[in-house]
Amino acid sequence: MPRISAKPLTFIDAFAGCGGLSLGLMQAGLTGRFAIERDKCAFATLKTNLMEKGASYKYVWPRWLPKQPIGIVELLSNHRHELENMSGSIDVLVGGPPCQGFSSAGRRQHDDPRNQLFSSYLNLVEIIKPKAVLIENVRGFTLDFSAGDEIKNFSQALKARLSDAYTVHEQLLDLSIFGVPQARTRYFVLAFRSDLNVTNPFEQLQNHIPSFLRSLRLTAPVSSGSAISDLEVSRNGTQPSLESKGFEEIRYKSPLTHYQELMNEGCEVPTDLRLARHAEHISDRFREIIKLSHAEGRLNTSIGAEMRARFGLKKMALRVLDPDRPSPTITSMPDDLLHYLEPRTLTVRENARLQSFPDWYSFQGKYTSGGHRRKQEVPRFTQVANAVPPLVARAIGETLTILLKGLPKAEGATTRASRSRLHFAQQGTEICA
């Protein structure tokens, strides 16, 4: 039997956003050393939840790195010596380079400056030399870009760059199989240092999912109704917002389902319950759209051309939530998704529930941004939409512990059905803020 180390695995989170990946890994028992995030709003969320004294989960932050926003290029430039001193001491380097330039929901520009950040991420890999590398991105990361006479594919470039020192594994995953109440397909890379001889990590992850779900007493898939029905205004009522003058927020009572209890554990009153201020004619329009979407069986899908024409809408992505199925991929646009029952858009907390963030995890900064500021700011709705769901990160973190610490591997044959859900998906479109 291999010797099992009692020391927890360590990780660094690059492009950390609001911390969904870090939180899930910490919940799995890993120790976060630090996070790289340049946006001040997203970093404020990280700091509030994962750095403050008394936090349930907390980074073991190095003294040489200020607890403030920093970009990966700046980190490599200003702290290269300190990073080199960490070489070989970090077990896992994780992160998801910004996905806007890769997403087929956007303009997919091969020369989008944000696309180049993945090269900086790989520079960090070469300096830190972790045992494992975890990368998450949208499906578009795997698709070819046409750049004049040249075809660029970032996933192929990624594998080529890592392959000298690492064995690279990749997979498209439907995240609803982890108990996340959202049908969200994402591209994952798990690369292990070649000398470790790790094989089939996604098969190990697949085998671990049943015990992972049992440990949380979850049955996948989890419906959106099971995730947010306790937040209905008709059940709770409203009160003046505690942080936004002139707004109302949901007055929370208590959870109704096991998933809600799991998310609400350790939290008396959830934050981020502020309701949008819809004009009366907008609420009336939403009420009719919700009614017709139920009647026509068009829940979780964009409203049709006929309905858009009827209400004079140009917006193509408007959808009504189906309470009996996982939600579609949530986006950074608050008006992309309507509640299944009430004539309104969702709150930040409802989106966070659909992303499997616990209720005690509070989000900081503006709620939304518009115009040119959308390229410069990461408000709360965007932070939530861009995050790796903590439940997914937790399951992957537990699997990494099994693979890297010599723990007994998950048993059980892989069923044809579960195998097919883990294999590369052939349909669907990823949406990224």
N, C-alpha and C positions, 0 to 999 in steps of 0.2 A: 504493500500500500504506500502511495506517495505521502510524504509528510505534508500535513495541512497547517498552513500558517494562520495564527490567530489575528495577525495584523490586518486591518481592513485595506482593501484596495484604495489607491489614491487616483484622483483625476483632476484635470484642468479642463474648464469649459470655455471654448472659444466661440465667439458669436453667440453669447449666452442669452441674449434677449431678456425676457422677464424671468427666466430661470426654470422653465418646465423640465428641461433635461437634467439640470443640476438637482432639482428637488427630487425627482424620481430616483436618480442614482443614490442620493443620500438616504432616501426611504429604503433602498435596497441594502444599505449598510456601507456604502462607499464613502470615503472622505474627500471632500472637495478642497483643493488647495487654493485656487482662485478662479475668477471668471473674467473674461475679456468682453467688454460691451461698451461701445462708444456713445450710444444715445443716453442722454441724461435722464429721460423719463423711465426707460427700461432699467437703467442702472439703479434709479431710486427704488424701483420695485424689488430688484435683487437685494439691495441694501436693507430695505425694511424687513424683508422676510427671511433672508439667509445670512445676515451679517450682524444684526443688532444683538446686544446683550440679552440673554434669556430666550433667544430663538430656539425653536424645537430642532431645527436642522441648521447647521452653521458651517461656513467655510473655515478652514484653518489657514488664515490669510498670512502670507509672508510679510515680514516687516519692511522689506525693500520696495514693496509695491503699494502706492497710495490707494486707499479705498475710494476711488473716483473713476468716472468714465474714461476709457482708453480704447483706442482702436488697435487692431492687430499690427498694422504697419508701424504705428508709434511705439508699441510694446517691443517689437523686434529691433527698432532703431535705438531706443533709449535704455533697454534693459537686456541687451544681448548677453552680457557677461553673467548676469544673475541667472538667466535662462540656461546658459551653458553649464553652470554649476549644478543645475537640476538634472542634467543629462543622465538618463538611466534610472532615475529615482521615482518617476511617475509611471503608474501602471497603465492608465488609459488617458488618451487625449480625445476629447469629444467636441462636437460642434456641427452646426449647419450653416455654411456660408449663405449669405442673403440670396433668396431664390427668385427675386422679381425678374431678373434677366433671363432665367431659365423657364419660367412658367408659361405654359401655352395659354393661360388666361390673360397674359400680358403681351408685350410687343416682341418678346424673344429676340433681343438684340445681342449678337455674338460679342460685340465690343462694349456692352454695358460695363462701366467701370466696376460695378459690384461683382461681376463675374470673375474678375481678376483676383478677388480676395481669397478664392480657394487656393491660389498659388502661394499666398502668404501663409495660409493654413498649413500647406505642405512644407513650407520653409520651417515652420514651427515644429512640425513632426521631425524633420531632420535634425533639429537642434535638441529637442527634448528626448528623442529616441524612446518613446513609450513602448510598453509591451503590446499594447493594442490601440487601434485607432477606430473611432466610431464617427461616422458622418451620416447626417440626415439631410435630405433635400427633396424637392418635388420631382415628379416623374419626368418633367422636361429636361432635367439634368442628364438623362440618358439619351436624349434625342439629338440628331445632327443639326448643326447650324450651317447655313450657307453663307460664306464670307467671300464674295467674289468667286474666284475659281477654286477656292479652298473650302473643304468641309471640316468643321470643327465639332468635336464631340467631347464634352468635358468629362464624362464618366470614363471614356477610354483614356484620356490624358491623365486622369487621376490614377487609374490602375497602372498605367505605364510608369508613372512617377514613383508609386509605392512598391512596385513589384521587385525591385532590387533587394529590398530588405524585409519585405512583408509578403505574406500570403493573403491575397485579397478575395473577399467573398462579398457578393452584392445580392440584394433582393428588393423587390417591391412588396410592401406589406399593406394589407387592409387593416387599419388600426382598430377597427371594431372587434377584431378577434381577441383583443386584450381587455375587453370590457369597457372600452371608451364608447360612449353613446353617440358615435359619429362615424359615418362611412367615409373615411379619409385615407387615401392611398398615398404612401410616401416611399421614396427610394432610400435604402439604407446600405451603407458599406460597413463591414466589420473586417478589419485587417489585423492580422497577428504577426508578430515578429517571427520570421521563418524558422528560427531555431527552437521555437516552442512547439512546433508540430501540431498545431491546433487544426482540426479538420471539421468541416460541416457545422459551423457555429449556428447557422440558421436552423439546421435540423435539431440541434440541441435546444435552441430557443423554442421551436415548435413543440418538442417533447415536454418542455417546462411549462407551457401555457396552461394545461389542465390543472396542475398542482398550484400554479400561481393563482388561478381563478378560485380554486377551492379554498386557498388560504384567506381570501378576501370574501368568501361566500358569494361570489358573483357568478352569474350565468350569462355568457355572451350569446347573441348580441344584447346590449342594454338599449332600450328605446329612449327616445328623447323625452317622452312623457314621464318615464320612470326617473329621468334625471332632473326635470325642472317643474313637475306638477305642483310641488310644495311652494313654488314661487308665484303662483297665479294671483293676480290682483284681486280677483273675485273671492278668493279664500282669505287673503291676508288683510286687504285694505291698504291704504297708503298713508303716508305722513310727509311733512315737509322734509326735504333732503337735509341731512346733517352737514353736508359739505358744499352744496351748490344752491345758492340762494335763487329762489324762483322756480325750483324744480321739486317734483314729488318723488318719493321713493317707496318701494314696497316695504310694508311693515311686517317683518318676518315672524311666523309663529313656530313651526316645527316641521321636521321631515316626515314624509309619508311612506317612503319605500326604503328598502335596504341600501340601495345605491345612494340615496339622499342622506341616510344615516352615516354611511361611510364618508361621504364628502363633508358632512357637518360635524364630524367627531372633533372634539376639542374647540368648538366655536359656538358661542352663545348666539351672536347676531352676525350674520354675514355682512360684508361690506359690498360696495359697488352695485347697489340695488337701485340706482337712480333711473327713473323712467324718462323716455324721450317726451318732449312737449309737442304732441301732434295737434295740429289745428283740427277743429271739429269736422270739417269737410274731408280731411285726410283720414281721420279715424273712420268716418262713414265709408270711404272708399275701401279702406283696409277690411272693414267688416264684410263688405260685399265680395271682395276678392277671396277672403277666407271661406265664405259660404260657397261660392262657386267652385273653388279649388277642391273642397270636400266633395261636392256634388259630381264634379267631372273626374274625380280620381287623379288629380294632378298635384298631389302633395309631394313635397321634397323635389319637385321639378319646376323649372322656370315656367311662368305663366305663358300661355299661347298667344299667337299674334292676334287672334280674335278678341281676347280679353284685353290685351294692350290697347287695341284700337277702341274698344268700348269705353275704356277709362282715360284715353288720351295719353298713354304712358309710352315713353321712349325707352325706359329702362328694360334691358333684356334679362337681367339675372334675378329678378324678383321671384321668390319662392315662398310657399307656405309650408311650415313644418308639419311633418307627419308624426303624431304622438306615439304611434305604434311601431315605429322603426327608428334606427339610429338616424340622426340628422345628416343632411348633406354636409360637405366640407364648409365650415364657417369661414367667413372672410373678414377683412378689416373694415368693410363698408357696413355700417349698422343697419342700413335699409335694404340689404340684400335678402334678408330672411324675416318673415312674419311669424308671429306666434300662432300656434295651431288653433287657438280658441279666442284669444283676446285681440282686438284690433290695434295692434302695436308691434313695434320692433322689439327685439330682445334687449335685455340689460347686459352690462358687462358680466355680471355674476352668472346669468343664464348661459352666456357663451363660455364662461370659465367652467361651468358644470359640464357642458358638452365636450370640453377639453380635459376633463377629469382633474381640475385644480380643486384642492380642498377649500372649504369656505373660509378658513382662517387666513388664506393667502390673499393679501390685499394688494391692489394695483395702484400705482402712483402716476401722477402727471395728468395731462389733459385727457378728456374722454375721447375727443375726436380732433382731427385737423383737416383743413380744407385748402384747396388751391395749391400754390407752390410750396406751402408748408408741409404737405404730405411727403415731399422728398427729403425733408430736413428733420422731421419729428416722428416719434413713435408713440402715439397716444395709446390709451388703455385698450380700446377695441383692437388695434393693430398688434399690440403686445400679446394679447390672448390668441388671436388668430395665427400668428407666426410661431407660436410655441410648439415644442414637442410635448404631447400629452404626458403628464407625469406617470400615469399608469403604464404607458409603453416603456418609458425610461426605467421604471422600477423593474419591470419584467426583464428587460435587457440587462440591467445592472445585476440582478440575481443570476442570470445566465453567465455573465462575465465572471462572476465570483466562482461559479462552478467550473468554468473552463480554465481560469488562471490560478486557482488556489488548490487544485487537486481534490475538490469535493466530489462526492458520489454524483454521477450524472443522472439526469432524469430518466426514468425507465418508461417502457411502453412503446408498442409499435406505432408507427406513423400511419394514420388512416388515410385512405385515398382522398376523402373530403377535406381533411385538415391540410394535407399536402398541397392540394390544388389552391387553397386560399393563401398559401405562403409563396407559391410560385409567381413568376412575373405576371402581372395582370395585363390583359390584352385590350381592355376597354376602360373608358372613363377619362375625365380631364381633371388635372389638379388645379386648384385655385390658391393663389398665394397673394398676400397683400402687396 
